[in-house]
Amino acid sequence: MRPIVFIENPTEKDHGAIYHGMNKYAAGRGLSGTGGYFFAAYDDNNNIIAAISGFDNFGPAEIGGLWVHENFRNKGYGKALVQKAEEWAKQKGCKAVTVFTLKDWPAFEWYQKLGFKVEFERVEHGNNLIGCYLIKKLM
């Protein structure tokens, strides 16, 4: 067996090995491949002030991460980014978008205001926090 190496800052090529391997396996079973997305907003100095990323999870699209700089919160960036992710998901033929957040975080209620529903909860998180997996069906 070859040694297993920790890669602190994996490159796009490193991540690509996973996607290509999964897509090859999926194609052999009649599934369309996965893919990822990344949308961002920039300030006047070309710094990212808000971004969302995720991937197609063989059916639903998943939001892997969403962040808005504190100075730009409550200005519609988060909602606009989620809408971009939903548009991407629809173009890929996904029937839903999913996301994970902690129940105590403001994002939990915020996602619900955007139409996400709790799919299930997991209680095994640090500091006795409850993790929530939310889903939004796409029309």
TALIN-V438851 format. One record per backbone hydrogen bond with DSSP energy under -0.5 kcal/mol. NH is the residue of the N-H (numbers start at 1). CO is the residue of the C=O. If there is no record, write none. Layout:
# TALIN-V438851
nh:co
NH:CO
NH:CO
This chain:
# TALIN-V438851
nh:co
8:6
10:7
15:11
16:12
17:13
17:14
18:14
18:15
19:15
20:16
21:17
22:18
23:19
24:20
25:21
26:22
27:23
28:24
29:26
30:27
31:26
37:54
39:52
41:50
43:47
46:43
49:41
50:41
51:67
52:39
53:65
54:37
55:62
56:35
57:55
57:60
60:57
61:96
62:55
63:98
64:53
64:62
65:53
67:51
69:49
72:69
73:70
75:72
80:76
81:77
82:78
83:79
84:80
85:81
86:82
87:83
88:84
89:85
90:86
91:87
92:88
93:89
93:90
94:89
95:59
97:136
98:61
99:134
100:63
101:132
103:130
105:102
108:105
109:105
110:106
111:107
112:108
113:109
114:110
114:111
115:112
116:111
117:135
119:133
120:133
122:131
125:129
128:125
129:126
131:122
131:129
132:101
133:120
134:99
134:132
135:117
136:97
138:95
